[in-house]
Amino acid sequence: MKEIRLLRICYWWGIVADAVMAVLLLWPALFVRVMNVDLAPDAGFGYGLRMGAPLMIGWTILLFWADRRPVARKEILLLTLPVVVGYILVEIYSVAAGLAPLAAAIPLFVMQAGMILLFTFSYLVADRHHSSRHSSRSPERSAA
């Protein structure tokens, strides 16, 4: 079914993106290199990044859990949107503060905009399909 395939693409996109970010958060020197930010990966910086790693790992697991029942747990995609928007705001700040070049942030912005659009579209498609299936059932069949 089309909506299940779309949902699974979203979940796995998030799983991969979050798992990669979790690795970067656990290794601050790698984070600085990959994200192309002008920051020294000292102890305080590493502490701050590592504080976010368990949350990123948890979100990775949450998306994996949602993938097990994609339509029933489609709301997870909506919960993911504020997380993605939060990362966009952080990246806008990093560019504005001169910590990261705009050229380095553009691929992230494109990926995140794609996530927002696809996650929203997939949720709406699945919700519409799920709602139409439930409204087309007779009361007797729904109670069975």
Backbone as CSV, one residue per row, in Angstrom:
resi,resn,N_x,N_y,N_z,CA_x,CA_y,CA_z,C_x,C_y,C_z
1,MET,0.842,-1.181,0.000,0.000,0.000,0.000,0.884,1.240,0.000
2,LYS,0.470,2.199,-0.799,1.266,3.408,-1.010,1.550,4.161,0.294
3,GLU,0.525,4.305,1.136,0.721,5.097,2.352,1.689,4.410,3.316
4,ILE,1.677,3.100,3.367,2.607,2.383,4.243,4.039,2.544,3.731
5,ARG,4.216,2.464,2.436,5.548,2.650,1.851,6.065,4.059,2.150
6,LEU,5.207,5.065,1.989,5.607,6.447,2.287,5.980,6.619,3.752
7,LEU,5.170,6.067,4.627,5.463,6.164,6.059,6.793,5.497,6.391
8,ARG,7.003,4.322,5.827,8.256,3.608,6.110,9.464,4.365,5.573
9,ILE,9.335,4.998,4.421,10.429,5.831,3.903,10.735,6.941,4.903
10,CYS,9.699,7.565,5.427,9.896,8.636,6.415,10.572,8.113,7.679
11,TYR,10.049,7.021,8.212,10.633,6.475,9.436,12.106,6.143,9.238
12,TRP,12.424,5.487,8.135,13.809,5.078,7.915,14.713,6.263,7.573
13,TRP,14.183,7.262,6.925,14.964,8.485,6.705,15.341,9.073,8.072
14,GLY,14.352,9.149,8.955,14.615,9.665,10.295,15.551,8.778,11.096
15,ILE,15.378,7.467,10.989,16.241,6.527,11.716,17.693,6.721,11.302
16,VAL,17.934,6.764,10.014,19.309,6.921,9.524,19.868,8.283,9.922
17,ALA,19.090,9.344,9.703,19.564,10.694,10.040,19.863,10.814,11.536
18,ASP,18.986,10.295,12.368,19.187,10.385,13.818,20.350,9.523,14.288
19,ALA,20.507,8.351,13.709,21.630,7.482,14.096,22.960,8.139,13.722
20,VAL,23.019,8.731,12.540,24.245,9.435,12.133,24.519,10.592,13.090
21,MET,23.484,11.354,13.414,23.669,12.487,14.327,24.077,12.001,15.716
22,ALA,23.543,10.884,16.172,23.936,10.347,17.483,25.428,10.039,17.504
23,VAL,25.928,9.452,16.429,27.366,9.164,16.341,28.164,10.468,16.396
24,LEU,27.709,11.471,15.658,28.424,12.756,15.659,28.391,13.403,17.040
25,LEU,27.290,13.276,17.738,27.196,13.859,19.077,28.110,13.143,20.072
26,LEU,28.332,11.877,19.861,29.202,11.116,20.758,30.685,11.396,20.507
27,TRP,31.039,11.823,19.302,32.426,12.124,18.957,32.534,13.564,18.476
28,PRO,32.747,14.498,19.412,32.751,15.928,19.085,33.734,16.330,17.981
29,ALA,34.920,15.741,17.929,35.870,16.100,16.872,35.305,15.734,15.503
30,LEU,34.634,14.611,15.430,33.991,14.202,14.179,32.837,15.149,13.840
31,PHE,32.084,15.547,14.854,30.990,16.501,14.664,31.506,17.793,14.042
32,VAL,32.580,18.346,14.603,33.152,19.602,14.108,33.571,19.445,12.650
33,ARG,34.202,18.333,12.337,34.684,18.105,10.976,33.530,17.946,9.989
34,VAL,32.564,17.101,10.323,31.461,16.813,9.410,30.533,18.028,9.258
35,MET,30.248,18.701,10.359,29.328,19.834,10.320,30.005,21.124,9.855
36,ASN,31.320,21.098,9.755,32.090,22.241,9.272,31.822,23.496,10.094
37,VAL,31.868,23.334,11.418,31.663,24.473,12.310,32.999,24.916,12.886
38,ASP,33.077,26.190,13.170,34.306,26.791,13.688,34.270,26.780,15.216
39,LEU,34.390,25.598,15.782,34.368,25.427,17.229,35.460,24.438,17.622
40,ALA,36.017,24.654,18.791,37.029,23.734,19.306,36.322,22.627,20.085
41,PRO,36.580,21.379,19.732,35.912,20.278,20.440,36.554,20.017,21.810
42,ASP,36.494,21.020,22.690,37.074,20.867,24.026,36.118,20.087,24.938
43,ALA,36.493,19.966,26.208,35.717,19.145,27.143,34.293,19.671,27.332
44,GLY,34.130,20.981,27.464,32.790,21.551,27.655,31.909,21.357,26.439
45,PHE,32.492,21.562,25.274,31.754,21.363,24.031,31.340,19.899,23.912
46,GLY,32.265,18.999,24.192,31.973,17.565,24.133,30.880,17.171,25.116
47,TYR,30.938,17.753,26.313,29.906,17.474,27.314,28.529,17.887,26.794
48,GLY,28.447,19.080,26.220,27.176,19.572,25.689,26.639,18.679,24.583
49,LEU,27.507,18.297,23.667,27.066,17.420,22.579,26.617,16.068,23.110
50,ARG,27.409,15.508,24.011,27.076,14.166,24.530,25.782,14.170,25.345
51,MET,25.409,15.323,25.896,24.128,15.412,26.617,22.955,15.194,25.649
52,GLY,23.145,15.558,24.390,22.084,15.370,23.407,22.051,13.981,22.792
53,ALA,23.143,13.245,22.904,23.220,11.931,22.255,22.154,10.949,22.740
54,PRO,21.889,10.818,24.047,20.841,9.872,24.470,19.462,10.214,23.906
55,LEU,19.177,11.509,23.794,17.893,11.903,23.209,17.826,11.512,21.733
56,MET,18.917,11.687,21.019,18.950,11.322,19.603,18.829,9.808,19.440
57,ILE,19.485,9.071,20.311,19.379,7.612,20.272,17.940,7.193,20.588
58,GLY,17.340,7.849,21.577,15.948,7.559,21.921,15.001,7.839,20.765
59,TRP,15.240,8.945,20.054,14.375,9.267,18.922,14.561,8.254,17.792
60,THR,15.776,7.780,17.627,16.048,6.739,16.630,15.229,5.491,16.958
61,ILE,15.237,5.094,18.213,14.476,3.925,18.657,12.977,4.169,18.504
62,LEU,12.513,5.379,18.817,11.103,5.719,18.674,10.645,5.580,17.221
63,LEU,11.448,6.051,16.284,11.098,5.927,14.868,11.105,4.465,14.419
64,PHE,12.036,3.692,14.936,12.058,2.257,14.628,10.789,1.586,15.151
65,TRP,10.391,1.961,16.361,9.163,1.430,16.961,7.954,1.817,16.106
66,ALA,7.900,3.061,15.640,6.787,3.515,14.798,6.734,2.721,13.493
67,ASP,7.888,2.377,12.958,7.939,1.612,11.711,7.316,0.220,11.853
68,ARG,7.265,-0.314,13.054,6.687,-1.644,13.261,5.182,-1.625,13.009
69,ARG,4.513,-0.513,13.260,3.077,-0.338,12.993,2.913,1.039,12.357
70,PRO,3.294,1.172,11.096,3.438,2.487,10.467,2.186,3.356,10.461
71,VAL,1.037,2.791,10.148,-0.173,3.613,10.078,-0.668,3.948,11.483
72,ALA,-0.675,2.986,12.369,-1.169,3.208,13.731,-0.327,4.234,14.488
73,ARG,0.936,4.372,14.117,1.842,5.279,14.836,2.286,6.465,13.976
74,LYS,1.472,6.801,12.997,1.831,7.869,12.054,2.004,9.230,12.738
75,GLU,1.386,9.420,13.895,1.505,10.699,14.599,2.946,10.989,15.034
76,ILE,3.762,9.954,15.115,5.177,10.149,15.443,5.821,11.100,14.435
77,LEU,5.371,11.038,13.184,5.918,11.955,12.175,5.632,13.399,12.547
78,LEU,4.441,13.665,13.068,4.119,15.032,13.486,4.965,15.459,14.675
79,LEU,5.231,14.528,15.592,6.081,14.846,16.741,7.524,15.117,16.319
80,THR,7.914,14.570,15.180,9.271,14.760,14.678,9.466,16.155,14.091
81,LEU,8.405,16.769,13.614,8.524,18.071,12.959,9.129,19.159,13.853
82,PRO,8.705,19.316,15.118,9.347,20.338,15.953,10.837,20.065,16.184
83,VAL,11.216,18.799,16.210,12.628,18.454,16.370,13.418,18.959,15.163
84,VAL,12.895,18.705,13.967,13.571,19.137,12.739,13.607,20.665,12.674
85,VAL,12.501,21.313,13.009,12.468,22.779,13.012,13.478,23.323,14.031
86,GLY,13.603,22.668,15.169,14.597,23.083,16.164,16.007,23.025,15.612
87,TYR,16.311,21.966,14.884,17.640,21.869,14.269,17.845,22.953,13.216
88,ILE,16.816,23.269,12.467,16.925,24.345,11.483,17.248,25.663,12.183
89,LEU,16.575,25.940,13.288,16.829,27.175,14.029,18.258,27.228,14.571
90,VAL,18.749,26.106,15.063,20.125,26.044,15.551,21.104,26.311,14.408
91,GLU,20.836,25.742,13.245,21.731,25.949,12.100,21.672,27.382,11.592
92,ILE,20.492,27.991,11.615,20.386,29.405,11.234,21.232,30.244,12.189
93,TYR,21.134,29.953,13.482,21.953,30.666,14.464,23.441,30.471,14.183
94,SER,23.847,29.235,13.897,25.269,28.976,13.687,25.803,29.736,12.476
95,VAL,24.996,29.861,11.432,25.414,30.631,10.257,25.446,32.120,10.595
96,ALA,24.392,32.608,11.255,24.310,34.033,11.608,25.433,34.446,12.559
97,ALA,25.839,33.541,13.443,26.897,33.843,14.410,28.292,33.644,13.826
98,GLY,28.354,33.195,12.587,29.650,32.980,11.950,30.343,31.698,12.371
99,LEU,29.609,30.779,12.966,30.199,29.513,13.408,30.262,28.480,12.294
100,ALA,29.394,28.630,11.305,29.362,27.692,10.171,29.091,28.490,8.899
101,PRO,29.758,28.117,7.821,29.489,28.808,6.552,28.127,28.398,5.989
102,LEU,27.478,29.315,5.325,26.177,29.033,4.723,26.267,27.851,3.757
103,ALA,27.365,27.777,3.027,27.531,26.671,2.059,27.464,25.311,2.750
104,ALA,27.939,25.221,3.976,27.885,23.957,4.714,26.476,23.673,5.234
105,ALA,25.704,24.724,5.498,24.368,24.547,6.058,23.317,24.255,4.986
106,ILE,23.549,24.679,3.767,22.540,24.509,2.713,22.138,23.050,2.511
107,PRO,23.077,22.093,2.413,22.633,20.697,2.262,21.762,20.219,3.430
108,LEU,22.076,20.672,4.637,21.248,20.304,5.792,19.858,20.920,5.680
109,PHE,19.798,22.193,5.285,18.499,22.846,5.114,17.656,22.123,4.075
110,VAL,18.276,21.723,2.979,17.553,21.009,1.918,17.030,19.676,2.449
111,MET,17.893,18.936,3.157,17.473,17.658,3.722,16.328,17.859,4.715
112,GLN,16.451,18.858,5.569,15.428,19.078,6.586,14.118,19.582,5.988
113,ALA,14.211,20.437,4.982,12.985,20.877,4.291,12.312,19.679,3.629
114,GLY,13.121,18.809,3.038,12.574,17.589,2.434,11.893,16.715,3.465
115,MET,12.506,16.609,4.637,11.896,15.809,5.703,10.553,16.403,6.115
116,ILE,10.520,17.705,6.311,9.275,18.357,6.736,8.180,18.120,5.698
117,LEU,8.506,18.329,4.433,7.510,18.156,3.376,7.060,16.700,3.255
118,LEU,8.007,15.770,3.204,7.648,14.364,3.039,6.933,13.817,4.267
119,PHE,7.394,14.177,5.471,6.737,13.687,6.680,5.297,14.193,6.743
120,THR,5.096,15.467,6.431,3.750,16.037,6.462,2.863,15.390,5.398
121,PHE,3.383,15.291,4.184,2.626,14.671,3.091,2.270,13.227,3.433
122,SER,3.222,12.466,3.924,2.984,11.057,4.243,1.956,10.906,5.352
123,TYR,2.043,11.760,6.355,1.054,11.718,7.433,-0.343,11.991,6.879
124,LEU,-0.465,13.030,6.050,-1.773,13.390,5.493,-2.333,12.280,4.612
125,VAL,-1.489,11.667,3.785,-1.934,10.560,2.924,-2.411,9.390,3.793
126,ALA,-1.629,9.037,4.785,-2.000,7.911,5.654,-3.250,8.230,6.455
127,ASP,-3.359,9.453,6.934,-4.525,9.843,7.722,-5.786,9.831,6.866
128,ARG,-5.675,10.345,5.652,-6.824,10.361,4.738,-7.249,8.926,4.406
129,HIS,-6.262,8.068,4.116,-6.577,6.673,3.787,-7.202,5.970,4.996
130,HIS,-6.630,6.190,6.158,-7.123,5.552,7.380,-8.533,6.052,7.701
131,SER,-8.773,7.364,7.564,-10.094,7.933,7.844,-11.133,7.433,6.868
132,SER,-10.770,7.340,5.582,-11.741,6.875,4.585,-12.075,5.396,4.784
133,ARG,-11.138,4.614,5.240,-11.405,3.191,5.505,-12.373,3.044,6.666
134,HIS,-12.181,3.875,7.714,-13.061,3.769,8.880,-14.448,4.321,8.592
135,SER,-14.549,5.362,7.777,-15.870,5.935,7.499,-16.674,5.075,6.546
136,SER,-15.996,4.210,5.769,-16.719,3.367,4.819,-17.214,2.060,5.448
137,ARG,-16.816,1.792,6.667,-17.282,0.569,7.343,-18.676,0.778,7.904
138,SER,-19.430,-0.286,7.884,-20.762,-0.207,8.494,-20.608,-0.345,10.006
139,PRO,-21.560,0.185,10.768,-21.461,0.095,12.233,-21.350,-1.336,12.736
140,GLU,-22.047,-2.271,12.055,-21.997,-3.670,12.488,-20.597,-4.241,12.311
141,ARG,-19.959,-3.913,11.187,-18.622,-4.460,10.918,-17.596,-3.803,11.849
142,SER,-17.786,-2.539,12.182,-16.828,-1.848,13.048,-16.852,-2.428,14.446
143,ALA,-18.019,-2.863,14.892,-18.142,-3.396,16.252,-17.609,-4.808,16.348
144,ALA,-17.486,-5.507,15.252,-17.058,-6.902,15.277,-15.627,-7.086,15.637
